Amino acid sequence: MKKHILILLSAASGILLSLGWPANGFPFLLLFALVPLLYVEDVLNKHKTENSRFAILLYAYLAFFIWNALTTWWICHSTIPGAIMAVIFNSLFMALVFFFFHVGRRNIYMGAFRQRNYGYLILISYWVTFEYLHMDWDLTWSWLNLGNGFANYYKFIQWYEYTGALGGTIWILLTNVMIYQLIKSLTASEKLKRRIIVNLSSVMLLVFVPCFISLYMYATYNEKHNPIEVVVIQPNIDPYNEKFSGMSSEEQIERIVSLALKKLTPETKFLIAPETAIPEGVWLNEIQYSPSVRRLKMLFETYPDLAILIGASTYMRYEDEASGTPTARPLTSGQGYYDVFNSAVLIDAGNSIQYYHKSKLVPGVEKMPYPQIFGFLEDLAIDLGGMVGSHGVQDERSVLVSPHGIKTAPVICYESIYGDFVTGYVRNGAQFISIITNDGWWEDTPGYRQHSEYARLRAIETRRSIARSANTGISSFVNQRGDMFDATEWWVPAVIRKEIHLNDTLTFYVNYGDYLGRILGFLSALIGLFTISSILMNRNRKIAK
């Protein structure tokens, strides 16, 4: 087959993946978006003597580059170098997965394995392993994990409470493989009716059974009646021209307070404001003396039962380098060290103040990945929270507790795209999830809408209600089925109030996390070893001849 046709087919996969992606895509396209690329791989595999094993790497890279570029181009509004790096590297990682799958198919010589197309299990195993590992290393960028693709068609993926988003990835990949097998059986020179019927039945079952099960789960799921009233603030402060320079902290806090007073009632238990809503940077050992905190505490004079969850840029001081952390930096005075944190702070009428430090950091902005390699790029990073450079983190997913004993998960921005990460809060007792974020960096693009839709996934996986406070669009409430309420508009100050329901029950996914990733990761290791042994055996046969 001519190369230009293979190029067009590869591009078609990239376009279909893009058209299926949130926030406005039709996700059922994802169920066959990889079919053209699977055909390209099959052609190269059948004519492997005429094609280098590396040829698939180029075709796959084209497909995934188009997908990454068309769905995450909006990163360029915050950082052009970061957008370029994200698209280039994420496309490469995905292409490498397809390459290693192709190498496995080319070299594993087992009759039944090849004849029954079990080789495609290599793709599923490798891809899920990639997504699983990609969520937990310095270059993590899991925005395009396939299972996220159904976020805005959440009624069809209620079973994520058992599998997490990785279950969606398996469903999408397996359906692509079966649709490709069906097409092959329909176009084969010797059409075997039995094979066509089997493949058609498999496709129908794969597509419709999970959807029907999910729709039934959605229709029959009942939230426990355990309501609390929550108020969410969207202050709408320009992150570039006001947040950290053009508007004083006092003015920003005053806007939050004035918005809050429009909706607060004596029954309100939580007031939630977005990431870095206290922008000036406060020392944790002196946080109670912060003018912003003191102004917020004035609300307790009228609403003594209120708890305020708010984002803040915070600092922690250490006497010497030994008592600090790997991210601690020297004070300009030369006397001691300090850490910078992107924190969630819980303030109530009492004297104690609770906090949690963001631990899933944005690569290249809040954390320089592999500084010994990429340290030269640090000057190109933008300020997404008051200070550029590697922020401090904490290992434990702390829950913040109101005076009434209500426990919330303080999920900060980027953390909300990591399902297994969020389950850590729930296992530690969180009864509902608070997502605080500052999505204004991406301007009015699909970026903030995609981020908002992903909250539905976390609600379904954990069966926890979500209160989402964004600096600007979209703030909202999400119930335990993934329904979104009172979503605010882009670039308008807003305040919303709603009763949400608490939940103490742990889902299967919360208990076991990304177990599918761990299982397929072990399987991928075995497949990799078997592939290497097959390559070596094949090489020895050639030498013997």
One Martini backbone bead per residue (centre of mass of N, CA, C, O) as a GRO file, in nm:
protein
  545
    1MET     BB    1   0.098   0.035   0.020
    2LYS     BB    2   0.080   0.354   0.009
    3LYS     BB    3   0.203   0.600   0.210
    4HIS     BB    4  -0.021   0.821   0.185
    5ILE     BB    5  -0.243   0.638   0.301
    6LEU     BB    6  -0.116   0.586   0.576
    7ILE     BB    7  -0.110   0.882   0.656
    8LEU     BB    8  -0.417   0.934   0.639
    9LEU     BB    9  -0.497   0.720   0.848
   10SER     BB   10  -0.341   0.837   1.085
   11ALA     BB   11  -0.482   1.112   1.080
   12ALA     BB   12  -0.767   1.002   1.130
   13SER     BB   13  -0.720   0.913   1.419
   14GLY     BB   14  -0.653   1.192   1.534
   15ILE     BB   15  -0.925   1.325   1.457
   16LEU     BB   16  -1.119   1.132   1.603
   17LEU     BB   17  -1.007   1.178   1.887
   18SER     BB   18  -1.074   1.483   1.888
   19LEU     BB   19  -1.389   1.458   1.826
   20GLY     BB   20  -1.428   1.280   2.108
   21TRP     BB   21  -1.357   1.517   2.292
   22PRO     BB   22  -1.365   1.709   2.534
   23ALA     BB   23  -1.644   1.902   2.565
   24ASN     BB   24  -1.775   1.865   2.243
   25GLY     BB   25  -1.756   1.579   2.196
   26PHE     BB   26  -1.802   1.240   2.057
   27PRO     BB   27  -1.710   0.957   2.231
   28PHE     BB   28  -1.793   0.718   2.032
   29LEU     BB   29  -1.545   0.765   1.842
   30LEU     BB   30  -1.334   0.619   2.027
   31LEU     BB   31  -1.429   0.318   1.952
   32PHE     BB   32  -1.284   0.380   1.633
   33ALA     BB   33  -1.026   0.573   1.609
   34LEU     BB   34  -0.791   0.332   1.588
   35VAL     BB   35  -0.846   0.170   1.328
   36PRO     BB   36  -0.660   0.300   1.115
   37LEU     BB   37  -0.397   0.237   1.277
   38LEU     BB   38  -0.435  -0.070   1.285
   39TYR     BB   39  -0.410  -0.102   0.982
   40VAL     BB   40  -0.126   0.005   0.952
   41GLU     BB   41   0.004  -0.205   1.136
   42ASP     BB   42  -0.086  -0.454   0.971
   43VAL     BB   43   0.062  -0.388   0.713
   44LEU     BB   44   0.349  -0.379   0.839
   45ASN     BB   45   0.335  -0.673   0.948
   46LYS     BB   46   0.286  -0.821   0.669
   47HIS     BB   47   0.545  -0.623   0.557
   48LYS     BB   48   0.827  -0.654   0.726
   49THR     BB   49   1.047  -0.683   0.500
   50GLU     BB   50   0.972  -0.379   0.381
   51ASN     BB   51   0.966  -0.282   0.690
   52SER     BB   52   1.037  -0.113   0.945
   53ARG     BB   53   0.981  -0.121   1.284
   54PHE     BB   54   0.984   0.212   1.287
   55ALA     BB   55   0.743   0.302   1.110
   56ILE     BB   56   0.513   0.310   1.324
   57LEU     BB   57   0.623   0.551   1.484
   58LEU     BB   58   0.551   0.769   1.272
   59TYR     BB   59   0.248   0.716   1.238
   60ALA     BB   60   0.172   0.737   1.537
   61TYR     BB   61   0.280   1.021   1.585
   62LEU     BB   62   0.087   1.164   1.400
   63ALA     BB   63  -0.175   1.090   1.543
   64PHE     BB   64  -0.094   1.198   1.837
   65PHE     BB   65  -0.024   1.484   1.757
   66ILE     BB   66  -0.301   1.570   1.660
   67TRP     BB   67  -0.450   1.513   1.922
   68ASN     BB   68  -0.285   1.690   2.114
   69ALA     BB   69  -0.308   1.959   1.956
   70LEU     BB   70  -0.633   1.976   1.933
   71THR     BB   71  -0.681   1.942   2.269
   72THR     BB   72  -0.400   2.119   2.399
   73TRP     BB   73  -0.338   2.411   2.278
   74TRP     BB   74  -0.426   2.603   2.526
   75ILE     BB   75  -0.153   2.614   2.681
   76CYS     BB   76  -0.034   2.865   2.523
   77HIS     BB   77  -0.170   3.086   2.707
   78SER     BB   78   0.052   3.028   2.938
   79THR     BB   79   0.269   2.835   2.760
   80ILE     BB   80   0.446   2.774   2.485
   81PRO     BB   81   0.672   2.579   2.568
   82GLY     BB   82   0.482   2.386   2.725
   83ALA     BB   83   0.303   2.307   2.485
   84ILE     BB   84   0.521   2.188   2.307
   85MET     BB   85   0.624   1.975   2.507
   86ALA     BB   86   0.358   1.827   2.559
   87VAL     BB   87   0.302   1.738   2.267
   88ILE     BB   88   0.567   1.598   2.196
   89PHE     BB   89   0.593   1.396   2.439
   90ASN     BB   90   0.312   1.265   2.449
   91SER     BB   91   0.322   1.157   2.160
   92LEU     BB   92   0.573   0.982   2.201
   93PHE     BB   93   0.470   0.794   2.420
   94MET     BB   94   0.233   0.679   2.254
   95ALA     BB   95   0.405   0.576   2.014
   96LEU     BB   96   0.577   0.378   2.183
   97VAL     BB   97   0.351   0.191   2.256
   98PHE     BB   98   0.288   0.110   1.962
   99PHE     BB   99   0.568   0.004   1.899
  100PHE     BB  100   0.582  -0.226   2.115
  101PHE     BB  101   0.339  -0.371   2.007
  102HIS     BB  102   0.456  -0.427   1.724
  103VAL     BB  103   0.701  -0.588   1.816
  104GLY     BB  104   0.540  -0.814   1.948
  105ARG     BB  105   0.384  -0.909   1.693
  106ARG     BB  106   0.645  -0.970   1.518
  107ASN     BB  107   0.791  -1.185   1.750
  108ILE     BB  108   0.553  -1.361   1.839
  109TYR     BB  109   0.564  -1.729   1.816
  110MET     BB  110   0.228  -1.828   1.821
  111GLY     BB  111  -0.021  -1.971   1.681
  112ALA     BB  112  -0.274  -1.878   1.853
  113PHE     BB  113  -0.177  -1.590   1.903
  114ARG     BB  114  -0.193  -1.511   1.596
  115GLN     BB  115  -0.460  -1.628   1.476
  116ARG     BB  116  -0.644  -1.483   1.725
  117ASN     BB  117  -0.530  -1.193   1.794
  118TYR     BB  118  -0.381  -1.167   2.082
  119GLY     BB  119  -0.180  -0.932   2.022
  120TYR     BB  120  -0.382  -0.699   2.114
  121LEU     BB  121  -0.325  -0.733   2.419
  122ILE     BB  122  -0.068  -0.571   2.417
  123LEU     BB  123  -0.190  -0.294   2.377
  124ILE     BB  124  -0.369  -0.288   2.628
  125SER     BB  125  -0.148  -0.339   2.836
  126TYR     BB  126   0.048  -0.109   2.760
  127TRP     BB  127  -0.147   0.132   2.776
  128VAL     BB  128  -0.236   0.103   3.070
  129THR     BB  129   0.047   0.116   3.185
  130PHE     BB  130   0.111   0.396   3.085
  131GLU     BB  131  -0.117   0.548   3.232
  132TYR     BB  132  -0.035   0.458   3.514
  133LEU     BB  133   0.264   0.571   3.508
  134HIS     BB  134   0.193   0.867   3.404
  135MET     BB  135   0.069   0.947   3.702
  136ASP     BB  136   0.388   0.884   3.848
  137TRP     BB  137   0.577   1.129   3.733
  138ASP     BB  138   0.748   1.409   3.632
  139LEU     BB  139   0.588   1.384   3.328
  140THR     BB  140   0.305   1.424   3.397
  141TRP     BB  141   0.011   1.380   3.153
  142SER     BB  142  -0.335   1.278   3.198
  143TRP     BB  143  -0.551   1.423   3.017
  144LEU     BB  144  -0.550   1.175   2.773
  145ASN     BB  145  -0.688   0.961   2.901
  146LEU     BB  146  -0.922   0.767   2.763
  147GLY     BB  147  -1.130   0.753   3.009
  148ASN     BB  148  -1.194   1.073   2.993
  149GLY     BB  149  -1.380   1.092   2.727
  150PHE     BB  150  -1.671   1.042   2.903
  151ALA     BB  151  -1.733   1.288   3.095
  152ASN     BB  152  -1.997   1.415   2.928
  153TYR     BB  153  -2.106   1.087   2.931
  154TYR     BB  154  -2.164   0.973   3.236
  155LYS     BB  155  -2.413   0.771   3.206
  156PHE     BB  156  -2.207   0.544   3.061
  157ILE     BB  157  -1.989   0.538   3.343
  158GLN     BB  158  -2.080   0.424   3.635
  159TRP     BB  159  -1.863   0.180   3.657
  160TYR     BB  160  -1.619   0.347   3.779
  161GLU     BB  161  -1.664   0.255   4.080
  162TYR     BB  162  -1.489  -0.018   3.996
  163THR     BB  163  -1.245   0.092   3.773
  164GLY     BB  164  -1.224   0.350   3.674
  165ALA     BB  165  -1.077   0.504   3.402
  166LEU     BB  166  -0.925   0.246   3.308
  167GLY     BB  167  -1.179   0.095   3.223
  168GLY     BB  168  -1.234   0.285   2.983
  169THR     BB  169  -0.977   0.223   2.829
  170ILE     BB  170  -1.033  -0.076   2.780
  171TRP     BB  171  -1.301  -0.041   2.632
  172ILE     BB  172  -1.192   0.126   2.394
  173LEU     BB  173  -0.971  -0.068   2.293
  174LEU     BB  174  -1.141  -0.328   2.257
  175THR     BB  175  -1.342  -0.207   2.056
  176ASN     BB  176  -1.142  -0.136   1.837
  177VAL     BB  177  -1.044  -0.423   1.786
  178MET     BB  178  -1.326  -0.550   1.715
  179ILE     BB  179  -1.393  -0.364   1.480
  180TYR     BB  180  -1.149  -0.444   1.311
  181GLN     BB  181  -1.222  -0.746   1.293
  182LEU     BB  182  -1.488  -0.701   1.150
  183ILE     BB  183  -1.379  -0.562   0.897
  184LYS     BB  184  -1.196  -0.796   0.811
  185SER     BB  185  -1.427  -1.010   0.779
  186LEU     BB  186  -1.590  -0.838   0.559
  187THR     BB  187  -1.314  -0.808   0.356
  188ALA     BB  188  -1.262  -1.085   0.304
  189SER     BB  189  -1.225  -1.316   0.058
  190GLU     BB  190  -1.306  -1.525   0.291
  191LYS     BB  191  -1.618  -1.545   0.406
  192LEU     BB  192  -1.696  -1.606   0.743
  193LYS     BB  193  -1.983  -1.623   0.906
  194ARG     BB  194  -1.895  -1.696   1.189
  195ARG     BB  195  -1.690  -1.466   1.228
  196ILE     BB  196  -1.885  -1.233   1.180
  197ILE     BB  197  -2.083  -1.299   1.408
  198VAL     BB  198  -1.881  -1.289   1.640
  199ASN     BB  199  -1.779  -0.997   1.593
  200LEU     BB  200  -2.054  -0.856   1.601
  201SER     BB  201  -2.135  -0.952   1.883
  202SER     BB  202  -1.895  -0.833   2.034
  203VAL     BB  203  -1.948  -0.539   1.966
  204MET     BB  204  -2.234  -0.516   2.081
  205LEU     BB  205  -2.160  -0.595   2.370
  206LEU     BB  206  -1.935  -0.381   2.423
  207VAL     BB  207  -2.120  -0.132   2.379
  208PHE     BB  208  -2.409  -0.194   2.528
  209VAL     BB  209  -2.375  -0.325   2.806
  210PRO     BB  210  -2.226  -0.097   2.962
  211CYS     BB  211  -2.447   0.115   2.904
  212PHE     BB  212  -2.690  -0.026   3.035
  213ILE     BB  213  -2.571  -0.061   3.313
  214SER     BB  214  -2.523   0.240   3.362
  215LEU     BB  215  -2.815   0.343   3.329
  216TYR     BB  216  -2.917   0.176   3.564
  217MET     BB  217  -2.735   0.295   3.782
  218TYR     BB  218  -2.833   0.584   3.749
  219ALA     BB  219  -3.144   0.533   3.804
  220THR     BB  220  -3.084   0.372   4.101
  221TYR     BB  221  -2.927   0.589   4.234
  222ASN     BB  222  -2.895   0.680   4.588
  223GLU     BB  223  -2.862   0.920   4.796
  224LYS     BB  224  -2.780   1.008   5.090
  225HIS     BB  225  -2.951   1.173   5.354
  226ASN     BB  226  -2.687   1.429   5.407
  227PRO     BB  227  -2.711   1.750   5.444
  228ILE     BB  228  -2.538   2.045   5.321
  229GLU     BB  229  -2.439   2.379   5.318
  230VAL     BB  230  -2.297   2.545   5.024
  231VAL     BB  231  -2.053   2.794   4.933
  232VAL     BB  232  -1.948   2.941   4.618
  233ILE     BB  233  -1.666   3.106   4.477
  234GLN     BB  234  -1.626   3.355   4.194
  235PRO     BB  235  -1.415   3.625   4.154
  236ASN     BB  236  -1.272   3.703   3.888
  237ILE     BB  237  -0.937   3.712   3.856
  238ASP     BB  238  -0.681   3.816   3.686
  239PRO     BB  239  -0.388   3.627   3.656
  240TYR     BB  240  -0.207   3.847   3.500
  241ASN     BB  241  -0.317   4.161   3.606
  242GLU     BB  242  -0.412   4.094   3.933
  243LYS     BB  243  -0.340   3.857   4.125
  244PHE     BB  244   0.004   3.939   4.159
  245SER     BB  245  -0.020   4.284   4.103
  246GLY     BB  246  -0.292   4.478   4.025
  247MET     BB  247  -0.417   4.350   4.301
  248SER     BB  248  -0.492   4.350   4.607
  249SER     BB  249  -0.555   4.146   4.866
  250GLU     BB  250  -0.781   4.313   4.992
  251GLU     BB  251  -0.957   4.328   4.735
  252GLN     BB  252  -0.992   4.024   4.694
  253ILE     BB  253  -1.122   3.959   4.969
  254GLU     BB  254  -1.357   4.159   4.944
  255ARG     BB  255  -1.490   4.016   4.709
  256ILE     BB  256  -1.545   3.751   4.853
  257VAL     BB  257  -1.716   3.865   5.084
  258SER     BB  258  -1.937   4.007   4.915
  259LEU     BB  259  -2.033   3.748   4.778
  260ALA     BB  260  -2.097   3.576   5.027
  261LEU     BB  261  -2.324   3.767   5.154
  262LYS     BB  262  -2.542   3.683   4.931
  263LYS     BB  263  -2.558   3.351   5.048
  264LEU     BB  264  -2.537   3.343   5.334
  265THR     BB  265  -2.627   3.134   5.613
  266PRO     BB  266  -2.680   2.980   5.913
  267GLU     BB  267  -2.657   2.687   5.750
  268THR     BB  268  -2.379   2.729   5.662
  269LYS     BB  269  -2.077   2.522   5.653
  270PHE     BB  270  -1.947   2.616   5.367
  271LEU     BB  271  -1.676   2.813   5.235
  272ILE     BB  272  -1.560   2.841   4.890
  273ALA     BB  273  -1.239   2.913   4.758
  274PRO     BB  274  -0.990   2.947   4.553
  275GLU     BB  275  -0.702   2.925   4.431
  276THR     BB  276  -0.504   3.163   4.558
  277ALA     BB  277  -0.696   3.378   4.711
  278ILE     BB  278  -0.435   3.402   4.885
  279PRO     BB  279  -0.158   3.571   4.732
  280GLU     BB  280   0.083   3.700   4.923
  281GLY     BB  281   0.197   3.519   5.127
  282VAL     BB  282   0.219   3.294   5.403
  283TRP     BB  283   0.316   3.215   5.712
  284LEU     BB  284   0.231   2.940   5.890
  285ASN     BB  285   0.323   3.052   6.186
  286GLU     BB  286   0.141   3.341   6.096
  287ILE     BB  287  -0.152   3.312   5.969
  288GLN     BB  288  -0.341   3.450   6.192
  289TYR     BB  289  -0.209   3.749   6.105
  290SER     BB  290  -0.338   3.773   5.849
  291PRO     BB  291  -0.536   4.000   5.693
  292SER     BB  292  -0.708   3.795   5.537
  293VAL     BB  293  -0.786   3.612   5.772
  294ARG     BB  294  -0.907   3.832   5.955
  295ARG     BB  295  -1.132   3.912   5.758
  296LEU     BB  296  -1.270   3.633   5.744
  297LYS     BB  297  -1.327   3.607   6.055
  298MET     BB  298  -1.562   3.821   6.061
  299LEU     BB  299  -1.789   3.619   5.970
  300PHE     BB  300  -1.824   3.475   6.259
  301GLU     BB  301  -2.006   3.688   6.392
  302THR     BB  302  -2.258   3.579   6.208
  303TYR     BB  303  -2.108   3.277   6.133
  304PRO     BB  304  -2.003   3.047   6.361
  305ASP     BB  305  -2.047   2.763   6.179
  306LEU     BB  306  -1.834   2.833   5.985
  307ALA     BB  307  -1.635   2.718   5.704
  308ILE     BB  308  -1.317   2.803   5.544
  309LEU     BB  309  -1.218   2.733   5.210
  310ILE     BB  310  -0.884   2.825   5.098
  311GLY     BB  311  -0.653   2.952   4.894
  312ALA     BB  312  -0.279   2.952   4.925
  313SER     BB  313   0.021   3.111   4.965
  314THR     BB  314   0.296   2.941   5.122
  315TYR     BB  315   0.524   2.925   5.410
  316MET     BB  316   0.829   2.751   5.526
  317ARG     BB  317   1.051   2.745   5.794
  318TYR     BB  318   1.410   2.681   5.832
  319GLU     BB  319   1.705   2.672   6.000
  320ASP     BB  320   1.809   2.439   5.805
  321GLU     BB  321   1.878   2.213   5.561
  322ALA     BB  322   1.829   1.949   5.729
  323SER     BB  323   1.520   2.044   5.818
  324GLY     BB  324   1.434   2.026   5.541
  325THR     BB  325   1.372   1.998   5.202
  326PRO     BB  326   1.435   1.940   4.869
  327THR     BB  327   1.272   2.233   4.807
  328ALA     BB  328   1.441   2.402   4.968
  329ARG     BB  329   1.536   2.746   5.017
  330PRO     BB  330   1.717   3.015   5.049
  331LEU     BB  331   1.740   3.288   5.210
  332THR     BB  332   1.835   3.606   5.138
  333SER     BB  333   1.980   3.639   5.423
  334GLY     BB  334   2.108   3.334   5.490
  335GLN     BB  335   1.890   3.255   5.733
  336GLY     BB  336   1.792   2.987   5.612
  337TYR     BB  337   1.490   2.816   5.509
  338TYR     BB  338   1.237   2.755   5.241
  339ASP     BB  339   0.899   2.694   5.153
  340VAL     BB  340   0.669   2.640   4.885
  341PHE     BB  341   0.305   2.662   4.872
  342ASN     BB  342   0.005   2.507   4.759
  343SER     BB  343  -0.283   2.584   4.944
  344ALA     BB  344  -0.520   2.460   5.179
  345VAL     BB  345  -0.747   2.643   5.393
  346LEU     BB  346  -0.888   2.612   5.727
  347ILE     BB  347  -1.140   2.823   5.865
  348ASP     BB  348  -1.248   2.915   6.193
  349ALA     BB  349  -1.357   3.025   6.507
  350GLY     BB  350  -1.113   2.923   6.597
  351ASN     BB  351  -0.752   2.899   6.637
  352SER     BB  352  -0.728   2.686   6.435
  353ILE     BB  353  -0.534   2.588   6.135
  354GLN     BB  354  -0.582   2.424   5.841
  355TYR     BB  355  -0.379   2.220   5.605
  356TYR     BB  356  -0.294   2.175   5.250
  357HIS     BB  357  -0.060   2.044   5.015
  358LYS     BB  358   0.011   2.037   4.711
  359SER     BB  359   0.117   1.721   4.524
  360LYS     BB  360   0.017   1.772   4.228
  361LEU     BB  361   0.229   1.899   4.005
  362VAL     BB  362   0.313   2.117   3.762
  363PRO     BB  363   0.501   2.070   3.509
  364GLY     BB  364   0.732   2.343   3.483
  365VAL     BB  365   0.605   2.521   3.734
  366GLU     BB  366   0.595   2.366   4.029
  367LYS     BB  367   0.781   2.148   3.871
  368MET     BB  368   1.095   2.029   3.791
  369PRO     BB  369   1.171   1.797   3.574
  370TYR     BB  370   1.454   1.676   3.596
  371PRO     BB  371   1.676   1.914   3.657
  372GLN     BB  372   1.938   1.788   3.525
  373ILE     BB  373   1.788   1.825   3.235
  374PHE     BB  374   1.551   2.082   3.264
  375GLY     BB  375   1.671   2.341   3.410
  376PHE     BB  376   1.697   2.544   3.157
  377LEU     BB  377   1.362   2.593   3.160
  378GLU     BB  378   1.276   2.764   3.414
  379ASP     BB  379   1.254   3.057   3.277
  380LEU     BB  380   0.986   2.962   3.099
  381ALA     BB  381   0.810   2.965   3.324
  382ILE     BB  382   0.517   3.018   3.488
  383ASP     BB  383   0.299   3.184   3.716
  384LEU     BB  384   0.061   2.973   3.915
  385GLY     BB  385   0.115   3.092   4.248
  386GLY     BB  386   0.355   3.334   4.300
  387MET     BB  387   0.581   3.105   4.218
  388VAL     BB  388   0.859   2.995   4.074
  389GLY     BB  389   0.907   2.656   4.106
  390SER     BB  390   0.964   2.424   4.341
  391HIS     BB  391   0.739   2.283   4.533
  392GLY     BB  392   0.595   2.174   4.798
  393VAL     BB  393   0.499   1.870   4.969
  394GLN     BB  394   0.273   1.595   5.052
  395ASP     BB  395   0.204   1.259   5.111
  396GLU     BB  396  -0.061   1.311   5.248
  397ARG     BB  397  -0.420   1.298   5.240
  398SER     BB  398  -0.568   1.553   5.366
  399VAL     BB  399  -0.825   1.628   5.579
  400LEU     BB  400  -1.081   1.865   5.641
  401VAL     BB  401  -1.228   1.992   5.951
  402SER     BB  402  -1.500   2.083   6.091
  403PRO     BB  403  -1.663   2.166   6.383
  404HIS     BB  404  -1.885   1.926   6.293
  405GLY     BB  405  -1.705   1.689   6.145
  406ILE     BB  406  -1.662   1.767   5.852
  407LYS     BB  407  -1.522   1.604   5.564
  408THR     BB  408  -1.276   1.722   5.331
  409ALA     BB  409  -1.142   1.737   5.004
  410PRO     BB  410  -0.850   1.930   4.908
  411VAL     BB  411  -0.859   1.984   4.584
  412ILE     BB  412  -0.595   2.096   4.363
  413CYS     BB  413  -0.667   2.120   4.056
  414TYR     BB  414  -0.468   1.897   3.898
  415GLU     BB  415  -0.555   1.662   4.094
  416SER     BB  416  -0.848   1.600   3.954
  417ILE     BB  417  -0.717   1.392   3.722
  418TYR     BB  418  -0.663   1.182   3.973
  419GLY     BB  419  -0.818   0.917   4.087
  420ASP     BB  420  -0.629   0.765   4.291
  421PHE     BB  421  -0.550   1.016   4.447
  422VAL     BB  422  -0.840   1.090   4.552
  423THR     BB  423  -0.889   0.829   4.720
  424GLY     BB  424  -0.709   0.910   4.962
  425TYR     BB  425  -0.912   1.102   5.093
  426VAL     BB  426  -1.145   0.897   5.131
  427ARG     BB  427  -0.989   0.695   5.310
  428ASN     BB  428  -0.952   0.950   5.521
  429GLY     BB  429  -1.285   1.053   5.530
  430ALA     BB  430  -1.416   1.187   5.301
  431GLN     BB  431  -1.753   1.323   5.229
  432PHE     BB  432  -1.636   1.548   5.040
  433ILE     BB  433  -1.550   1.752   4.753
  434SER     BB  434  -1.295   2.000   4.703
  435ILE     BB  435  -1.248   2.219   4.426
  436ILE     BB  436  -0.959   2.417   4.367
  437THR     BB  437  -0.915   2.679   4.115
  438ASN     BB  438  -0.717   2.828   3.821
  439ASP     BB  439  -0.842   2.862   3.485
  440GLY     BB  440  -0.752   3.153   3.358
  441TRP     BB  441  -0.490   3.085   3.188
  442TRP     BB  442  -0.664   2.965   2.921
  443GLU     BB  443  -0.902   3.097   2.882
  444ASP     BB  444  -1.150   3.073   2.624
  445THR     BB  445  -1.134   2.735   2.633
  446PRO     BB  446  -1.135   2.389   2.655
  447GLY     BB  447  -0.971   2.355   2.917
  448TYR     BB  448  -1.177   2.438   3.147
  449ARG     BB  449  -1.400   2.241   3.049
  450GLN     BB  450  -1.250   1.978   3.083
  451HIS     BB  451  -1.186   2.010   3.383
  452SER     BB  452  -1.480   2.016   3.474
  453GLU     BB  453  -1.569   1.733   3.363
  454TYR     BB  454  -1.370   1.554   3.538
  455ALA     BB  455  -1.535   1.571   3.804
  456ARG     BB  456  -1.737   1.348   3.736
  457LEU     BB  457  -1.543   1.109   3.770
  458ARG     BB  458  -1.486   1.148   4.074
  459ALA     BB  459  -1.779   1.115   4.168
  460ILE     BB  460  -1.819   0.823   4.065
  461GLU     BB  461  -1.575   0.674   4.191
  462THR     BB  462  -1.658   0.787   4.502
  463ARG     BB  463  -1.939   0.897   4.573
  464ARG     BB  464  -1.900   1.223   4.567
  465SER     BB  465  -1.953   1.525   4.634
  466ILE     BB  466  -1.909   1.848   4.459
  467ALA     BB  467  -1.717   2.148   4.515
  468ARG     BB  468  -1.653   2.407   4.270
  469SER     BB  469  -1.376   2.643   4.273
  470ALA     BB  470  -1.327   2.909   4.053
  471ASN     BB  471  -1.196   3.193   3.957
  472THR     BB  472  -1.299   3.106   3.664
  473GLY     BB  473  -1.470   2.930   3.494
  474ILE     BB  474  -1.607   2.652   3.650
  475SER     BB  475  -1.852   2.666   3.878
  476SER     BB  476  -1.983   2.399   4.100
  477PHE     BB  477  -2.202   2.116   4.125
  478VAL     BB  478  -2.164   1.760   4.216
  479ASN     BB  479  -2.291   1.467   4.219
  480GLN     BB  480  -2.273   1.114   4.266
  481ARG     BB  481  -2.356   1.081   3.939
  482GLY     BB  482  -2.246   1.365   3.779
  483ASP     BB  483  -2.422   1.593   3.819
  484MET     BB  484  -2.462   1.931   3.720
  485PHE     BB  485  -2.470   2.247   3.908
  486ASP     BB  486  -2.462   2.584   3.881
  487ALA     BB  487  -2.305   2.674   3.642
  488THR     BB  488  -2.080   2.897   3.552
  489GLU     BB  489  -1.951   3.155   3.392
  490TRP     BB  490  -1.737   3.320   3.200
  491TRP     BB  491  -1.605   3.602   3.332
  492VAL     BB  492  -1.766   3.600   3.622
  493PRO     BB  493  -1.889   3.695   3.901
  494ALA     BB  494  -1.970   3.446   4.164
  495VAL     BB  495  -2.246   3.283   4.352
  496ILE     BB  496  -2.316   2.967   4.516
  497ARG     BB  497  -2.592   2.752   4.637
  498LYS     BB  498  -2.602   2.424   4.815
  499GLU     BB  499  -2.722   2.111   4.872
  500ILE     BB  500  -2.530   1.848   4.993
  501HIS     BB  501  -2.414   1.510   5.012
  502LEU     BB  502  -2.303   1.287   5.227
  503ASN     BB  503  -2.035   1.025   5.241
  504ASP     BB  504  -1.902   0.699   5.383
  505THR     BB  505  -1.887   0.520   5.147
  506LEU     BB  506  -1.694   0.271   4.985
  507THR     BB  507  -1.575   0.198   4.701
  508PHE     BB  508  -1.410  -0.021   4.515
  509TYR     BB  509  -1.208   0.187   4.402
  510VAL     BB  510  -1.121   0.312   4.668
  511ASN     BB  511  -1.005   0.046   4.792
  512TYR     BB  512  -0.816  -0.036   4.508
  513GLY     BB  513  -0.790   0.143   4.282
  514ASP     BB  514  -0.546   0.085   4.023
  515TYR     BB  515  -0.559  -0.239   3.967
  516LEU     BB  516  -0.543  -0.257   3.657
  517GLY     BB  517  -0.259  -0.135   3.635
  518ARG     BB  518  -0.114  -0.351   3.803
  519ILE     BB  519  -0.191  -0.601   3.643
  520LEU     BB  520  -0.094  -0.497   3.356
  521GLY     BB  521   0.192  -0.437   3.443
  522PHE     BB  522   0.271  -0.731   3.494
  523LEU     BB  523   0.196  -0.834   3.212
  524SER     BB  524   0.390  -0.647   3.054
  525ALA     BB  525   0.648  -0.765   3.168
  526LEU     BB  526   0.606  -1.047   3.049
  527ILE     BB  527   0.580  -0.962   2.754
  528GLY     BB  528   0.856  -0.826   2.734
  529LEU     BB  529   1.023  -1.080   2.795
  530PHE     BB  530   0.904  -1.253   2.565
  531THR     BB  531   0.991  -1.071   2.335
  532ILE     BB  532   1.295  -1.082   2.383
  533SER     BB  533   1.319  -1.392   2.356
  534SER     BB  534   1.209  -1.403   2.064
  535ILE     BB  535   1.428  -1.230   1.934
  536LEU     BB  536   1.668  -1.410   2.016
  537MET     BB  537   1.569  -1.672   1.884
  538ASN     BB  538   1.548  -1.559   1.596
  539ARG     BB  539   1.845  -1.482   1.573
  540ASN     BB  540   1.960  -1.770   1.616
  541ARG     BB  541   1.828  -1.897   1.367
  542LYS     BB  542   1.973  -1.721   1.157
  543ILE     BB  543   2.259  -1.806   1.238
  544ALA     BB  544   2.220  -2.116   1.193
  545LYS     BB  545   2.156  -2.075   0.877
   0.00000   0.00000   0.00000
